[in-house]
Amino acid sequence: MPRRRVLTDAQVEALLALPTAEPDLIQHYSLSPREVAVIMKRRRPHNQLGFALQLCALRFPGRLLRPGEVVPIEVAAFVAEQLDLDPGSLADYATRAPTRYDQLDALRDLFGFRSLSQPDRKELSTWLLPIALASVSGMAVASALMVELRRRGIAAPGVTVVERMVATALLRAERQVADTLSRGLTEPQRAALDALLEIRKGDSVSILAWARHSAGAPGHRSLARLIEQLKILRAIGINENRVAAVHPQRIKQLAQEGSLARSIGGCPVQGDIVQDRPARCRDAGNGRSAGRSALSPCAPDPDHRPPQ
């Protein structure tokens, strides 16, 4: 099964981009006297400049420079000026892979950076859940993760790992929301929810679609219809306080999906994109219970591995 994409290519690029605006360079890439002293102990100008740039990239956005990566001239010039070096010397650094890896070890030893460990990943997964519960944006969750990685001095792992951590957090948040909304529903309430998806007698739409539709222009007929709509929905007996524990952004997302989604094979679809999130709908022909499955996540956990 393809991995769950929660970030676009443009978002990944923005998340990992080196800053080029002068205010950002001043904020993130200004070197202290101690840092300059450590950097200048490296042999040869290209090693000094490369070492300084790796240090700056670890500071922000919080990752290592990739082999062969083209460093923006604004970045190279800003750092080189502080060291009184020629920005052009960076070309020699990029061709010496062994030197790069030796410097990465030195950066970790001298400045306390470290790689993401399994305990770190587990702890951060727990830390991310409240963030995901308060947001439906993969980019917002990924940005929060990058900020926390920088705060802890952890070099960001590869894009695939970052995206998987974000996808897992969002999926677990969706499952927790679904559990919160469905927990404690009685069998009659589940049956009543299922009934809303049946085609209304004498009509071509479901009872739910009919109940959501405007009653029309003011008048005795529209008033009678409105009363009937309210009667059907209130008869289910679901307390509106049930949503109090769910973040408004999550409720808004559910409302938008309910309004805009078409049911294709039991999965919400917006436009031409099948949403990879817990199923909240039902295919009228597959016999699934809305009361049981429409609120129960069925998407696979990205971190789940079947037993061998």
C-alpha positions as semicolon CSV with decimal commas, in nm:
position;residue;x (nm);y (nm);z (nm)
1;M;0,000;0,000;0,000
2;P;0,143;0,344;-0,094
3;R;0,246;0,558;0,198
4;R;0,003;0,824;0,303
5;R;0,091;1,165;0,156
6;V;0,003;1,450;0,390
7;L;0,241;1,708;0,242
8;T;0,271;1,833;-0,113
9;D;0,610;1,862;-0,279
10;A;0,589;2,239;-0,243
11;Q;0,517;2,209;0,129
12;V;0,813;1,974;0,179
13;E;1,037;2,219;-0,002
14;A;0,912;2,508;0,211
15;L;0,955;2,307;0,530
16;L;1,318;2,223;0,459
17;A;1,426;2,536;0,271
18;L;1,727;2,737;0,385
19;P;1,638;3,099;0,465
20;T;1,745;3,360;0,212
21;A;1,582;3,682;0,335
22;E;1,824;3,905;0,526
23;P;1,615;3,926;0,847
24;D;1,598;3,545;0,860
25;L;1,969;3,509;0,790
26;I;2,050;3,750;1,071
27;Q;1,817;3,568;1,309
28;H;1,928;3,213;1,235
29;Y;2,274;3,228;1,077
30;S;2,461;3,489;1,282
31;L;2,768;3,319;1,430
32;S;2,889;3,379;1,785
33;P;3,259;3,441;1,861
34;R;3,283;3,091;2,008
35;E;3,131;2,937;1,697
36;V;3,366;3,134;1,470
37;A;3,664;3,017;1,675
38;V;3,555;2,652;1,646
39;I;3,491;2,686;1,274
40;M;3,825;2,847;1,198
41;K;4,008;2,551;1,355
42;R;3,908;2,349;1,051
43;R;4,178;2,316;0,787
44;R;4,138;2,501;0,457
45;P;3,874;2,757;0,359
46;H;3,631;2,515;0,193
47;N;3,619;2,299;0,507
48;Q;3,564;2,605;0,725
49;L;3,281;2,735;0,511
50;G;3,121;2,394;0,469
51;F;3,140;2,325;0,842
52;A;2,978;2,663;0,915
53;L;2,698;2,601;0,667
54;Q;2,624;2,259;0,813
55;L;2,603;2,419;1,156
56;C;2,364;2,684;1,027
57;A;2,144;2,430;0,848
58;L;2,120;2,224;1,167
59;R;2,007;2,537;1,348
60;F;1,745;2,617;1,086
61;P;1,551;2,456;0,936
62;G;1,701;2,182;1,152
63;R;1,849;1,940;0,900
64;L;2,179;1,843;0,743
65;L;2,280;1,969;0,402
66;R;2,227;1,697;0,144
67;P;2,516;1,571;-0,069
68;G;2,532;1,780;-0,384
69;E;2,278;2,031;-0,252
70;V;2,311;2,376;-0,407
71;V;2,332;2,632;-0,127
72;P;2,166;2,965;-0,218
73;I;2,422;3,235;-0,287
74;E;2,258;3,458;-0,025
75;V;2,329;3,198;0,241
76;A;2,686;3,123;0,133
77;A;2,771;3,493;0,106
78;F;2,621;3,581;0,446
79;V;2,811;3,306;0,628
80;A;3,135;3,353;0,432
81;E;3,142;3,725;0,512
82;Q;3,140;3,651;0,886
83;L;3,441;3,424;0,838
84;D;3,621;3,649;0,591
85;L;3,613;3,371;0,331
86;D;3,538;3,353;-0,041
87;P;3,188;3,204;-0,100
88;G;3,330;3,034;-0,411
89;S;3,542;2,803;-0,197
90;L;3,227;2,605;-0,120
91;A;3,259;2,429;-0,456
92;D;3,563;2,236;-0,325
93;Y;3,377;2,132;-0,011
94;A;3,091;1,978;-0,207
95;T;3,328;1,737;-0,383
96;R;3,477;1,583;-0,068
97;A;3,221;1,341;0,078
98;P;3,453;1,189;0,346
99;T;3,522;1,538;0,481
100;R;3,150;1,605;0,504
101;Y;3,082;1,296;0,716
102;D;3,378;1,368;0,946
103;Q;3,240;1,717;1,002
104;L;2,894;1,585;1,085
105;D;3,041;1,385;1,373
106;A;3,229;1,694;1,490
107;L;2,912;1,904;1,478
108;R;2,734;1,654;1,700
109;D;3,024;1,639;1,945
110;L;3,089;2,014;1,962
111;F;2,735;2,153;1,953
112;G;2,525;1,871;2,097
113;F;2,318;1,781;1,793
114;R;2,200;1,423;1,767
115;S;2,011;1,196;1,532
116;L;1,651;1,088;1,585
117;S;1,643;0,767;1,790
118;Q;1,356;0,522;1,830
119;P;1,285;0,647;2,186
120;D;1,282;1,003;2,048
121;R;1,039;0,901;1,776
122;K;0,807;0,731;2,023
123;E;0,814;1,030;2,257
124;L;0,756;1,276;1,974
125;S;0,465;1,069;1,844
126;T;0,296;1,114;2,181
127;W;0,388;1,484;2,184
128;L;0,238;1,533;1,835
129;L;-0,106;1,392;1,913
130;P;-0,247;1,705;2,086
131;I;-0,112;1,914;1,795
132;A;-0,290;1,691;1,545
133;L;-0,611;1,696;1,748
134;A;-0,615;2,077;1,719
135;S;-0,539;2,092;1,347
136;V;-0,640;1,927;1,022
137;S;-0,338;2,062;0,833
138;G;-0,047;1,831;0,762
139;M;0,177;2,133;0,711
140;A;0,084;2,278;1,051
141;V;0,165;1,950;1,226
142;A;0,489;1,909;1,029
143;S;0,596;2,266;1,113
144;A;0,531;2,203;1,482
145;L;0,737;1,885;1,461
146;M;1,031;2,068;1,301
147;V;1,020;2,338;1,569
148;E;1,026;2,074;1,843
149;L;1,312;1,886;1,676
150;R;1,514;2,207;1,671
151;R;1,430;2,278;2,034
152;R;1,555;1,934;2,134
153;G;1,868;1,960;1,920
154;I;1,765;1,663;1,704
155;A;1,863;1,670;1,338
156;A;1,552;1,619;1,128
157;P;1,535;1,272;0,970
158;G;1,456;1,215;0,604
159;V;1,141;1,354;0,448
160;T;0,979;1,009;0,440
161;V;1,019;0,970;0,817
162;V;0,889;1,321;0,889
163;E;0,586;1,267;0,669
164;R;0,517;0,926;0,822
165;M;0,527;1,074;1,173
166;V;0,287;1,349;1,069
167;A;0,055;1,104;0,892
168;T;0,049;0,878;1,197
169;A;-0,032;1,169;1,428
170;L;-0,317;1,286;1,203
171;L;-0,459;0,937;1,169
172;R;-0,450;0,877;1,543
173;A;-0,618;1,212;1,598
174;E;-0,893;1,117;1,354
175;R;-0,944;0,788;1,531
176;Q;-0,959;0,956;1,870
177;V;-1,215;1,207;1,742
178;A;-1,422;0,926;1,592
179;D;-1,408;0,735;1,919
180;T;-1,507;1,045;2,117
181;L;-1,809;1,107;1,895
182;S;-1,926;0,746;1,880
183;R;-1,846;0,631;2,232
184;G;-2,158;0,554;2,434
185;L;-2,404;0,551;2,144
186;T;-2,688;0,311;2,217
187;E;-2,804;0,049;1,969
188;P;-3,123;0,248;1,893
189;Q;-2,912;0,558;1,828
190;R;-2,684;0,366;1,593
191;A;-2,985;0,227;1,412
192;A;-3,133;0,575;1,382
193;L;-2,806;0,704;1,236
194;D;-2,808;0,419;0,985
195;A;-3,163;0,505;0,889
196;L;-3,061;0,858;0,795
197;L;-2,865;0,713;0,503
198;E;-3,163;0,531;0,356
199;I;-3,348;0,681;0,061
200;R;-3,646;0,879;0,181
201;K;-3,978;0,727;0,081
202;G;-4,118;0,896;-0,226
203;D;-3,796;1,087;-0,283
204;S;-3,463;1,036;-0,463
205;V;-3,234;1,150;-0,182
206;S;-3,143;1,011;0,158
207;I;-3,327;1,116;0,472
208;L;-3,009;1,292;0,586
209;A;-2,982;1,492;0,263
210;W;-3,348;1,586;0,289
211;A;-3,309;1,688;0,654
212;R;-3,011;1,909;0,573
213;H;-3,181;2,084;0,284
214;S;-3,325;2,430;0,340
215;A;-3,695;2,432;0,415
216;G;-3,743;2,707;0,155
217;A;-3,909;3,047;0,161
218;P;-4,098;3,141;0,479
219;G;-4,448;3,003;0,488
220;H;-4,666;2,741;0,651
221;R;-4,531;2,462;0,430
222;S;-4,167;2,546;0,497
223;L;-4,243;2,575;0,869
224;A;-4,407;2,233;0,869
225;R;-4,107;2,085;0,685
226;L;-3,864;2,247;0,927
227;I;-4,054;2,103;1,222
228;E;-4,046;1,757;1,063
229;Q;-3,672;1,787;0,993
230;L;-3,600;1,884;1,351
231;K;-3,824;1,609;1,481
232;I;-3,636;1,342;1,287
233;L;-3,293;1,462;1,394
234;R;-3,380;1,529;1,758
235;A;-3,546;1,190;1,788
236;I;-3,201;1,029;1,767
237;G;-3,132;1,178;2,109
238;I;-2,765;1,274;2,067
239;N;-2,659;1,540;2,315
240;E;-2,493;1,836;2,143
241;N;-2,238;1,848;2,428
242;R;-2,084;1,533;2,279
243;V;-1,875;1,755;2,050
244;A;-1,746;1,975;2,334
245;A;-1,432;1,765;2,371
246;V;-1,348;1,790;2,000
247;H;-1,150;2,085;1,865
248;P;-1,357;2,323;1,647
249;Q;-1,122;2,267;1,351
250;R;-1,200;1,896;1,364
251;I;-1,575;1,961;1,382
252;K;-1,544;2,201;1,089
253;Q;-1,360;1,938;0,887
254;L;-1,628;1,677;0,957
255;A;-1,900;1,924;0,858
256;Q;-1,720;2,007;0,533
257;E;-1,676;1,642;0,449
258;G;-2,041;1,579;0,518
259;S;-2,140;1,868;0,292
260;L;-1,902;1,819;0,001
261;A;-1,814;1,452;-0,010
262;R;-1,966;1,203;-0,249
263;S;-1,975;0,840;-0,150
264;I;-1,766;0,625;-0,383
265;G;-1,699;0,278;-0,258
266;G;-1,769;0,392;0,096
267;C;-1,490;0,654;0,105
268;P;-1,523;1,034;0,112
269;V;-1,418;1,194;-0,213
270;Q;-1,362;1,563;-0,276
271;G;-1,314;1,649;-0,641
272;D;-1,105;1,367;-0,786
273;I;-0,897;1,298;-0,475
274;V;-0,988;1,010;-0,246
275;Q;-0,923;1,130;0,108
276;D;-0,695;0,890;0,296
277;R;-0,855;0,928;0,635
278;P;-1,090;0,721;0,853
279;A;-1,406;0,621;0,672
280;R;-1,704;0,828;0,779
281;C;-1,948;0,724;0,513
282;R;-2,121;0,417;0,386
283;D;-2,163;0,260;0,046
284;A;-2,535;0,199;0,018
285;G;-2,468;-0,135;-0,146
286;N;-2,214;-0,288;0,089
287;G;-2,430;-0,316;0,398
288;R;-2,195;-0,136;0,633
289;S;-2,352;0,017;0,938
290;A;-2,310;0,394;0,964
291;G;-2,369;0,374;1,336
292;R;-2,080;0,130;1,370
293;S;-1,843;0,207;1,085
294;A;-1,914;0,561;0,971
295;L;-1,768;0,693;1,293
296;S;-1,507;0,420;1,334
297;P;-1,167;0,466;1,166
298;C;-1,080;0,191;0,922
299;A;-0,770;0,334;0,751
300;P;-0,449;0,144;0,828
301;D;-0,206;0,293;1,075
302;P;0,106;0,402;0,881
303;D;0,328;0,267;1,160
304;H;0,146;-0,068;1,188
305;R;0,338;-0,377;1,085
306;P;0,157;-0,712;1,062
307;P;0,303;-0,991;1,276
308;Q;0,554;-1,209;1,095
